[in-house]
Amino acid sequence: MIKLIATDVDGTLVKDGTLLIDPEYMTVVSRLVDQGIYFVVCSGRQFSSEQKLFAPIKDRLLYISDGGTVVRTPEKILKTYPMATALWKSMCRMVHDKLPSCDCFAATPDYCLAEDAGSRMFHWLRDSYGFDVREVPDLSKVENEDIIKFTIYHPTSCEELCSPNFIPAWKHQAKLAVAGKEWLDCNARGVSKWTGLSFLMSYFGLTSDEVCCFGDNLNDIEMLQNAGKSYAVSNARAEVIASAKHTCPPYWENGVLQVLKTFLKETTNPF
């Protein structure tokens, strides 16, 4: 029996970078929670953005944010997986020196830091994703911050631009995960969405057979492979679909919502 459901957001529930979601999700998820199922928003997004997306029921959910690096209830942080300062600062300097067409930001558990408040990335994070993003003059000189994720941005070709130099330079020192055409997320080595989800499973005493996951991109593959039941939306990358146990309709057809309704039917006693 499924006791915990974890879902990605962008490309899985909604179009990338939007806070617009079918309100029926709130009704269905609330009913699942009423029946004792933990519902986890498991995203590369910041906690504040995840809560804005699920605002009507935000206090009933659990959250894995910033690509698995922060695990929390609505009230408190349960676990963080910070990056070594020297590591993310070295990555930042490489972006400055080798990837002039890319932008970047560094995330703390509660907000993120970026260098140009007038940039396309800054406005998209703040105005579309609903992030708490703050301007600093030079990311590589930031001190005394608990950085849990470093992210590179390009509007169309982030993976392609990072593949020749950045990815080979850091793939053995950190966990690198493509998140859509625009983003490359960098976490501490070995840290992924599945890491955060595994922590929650241990916290609640659950096995993988009691977990169902939904996703669409490379940063979802581990949890789709390891969960007892998993679904890739049909708009996912081919390798993501191959890693999941099942496929559901795309986000624009509310494929995840369709599957969640079947769980309601399975768990509701008609008598």
Secondary structure, 3 states (H helix, E strand, C coil): CCCEEEECCECCCECCCCCCCCCHHHHHHHHHHHCCCEEEEECCCCHHHHHHHCHHHHHHCEEEEHHHCEEECCCCEEEECCCCHHHHHHHHHHHHHHCCCCEEEEECCCCEEECCCCCHHHHHHHHHCCCCEEECCCHHHCCCCCCCEEEEECCCCHHHHHCCCHHHHHCCCEEEEEECCCEEEEEECCCCHHHHHHHHHHHHCCCHHHEEEEECCHHHHHHHHHCCEEEEECCCCHHHHHHCCEEECCHHHCHHHHHHHHHHHHHCCCC
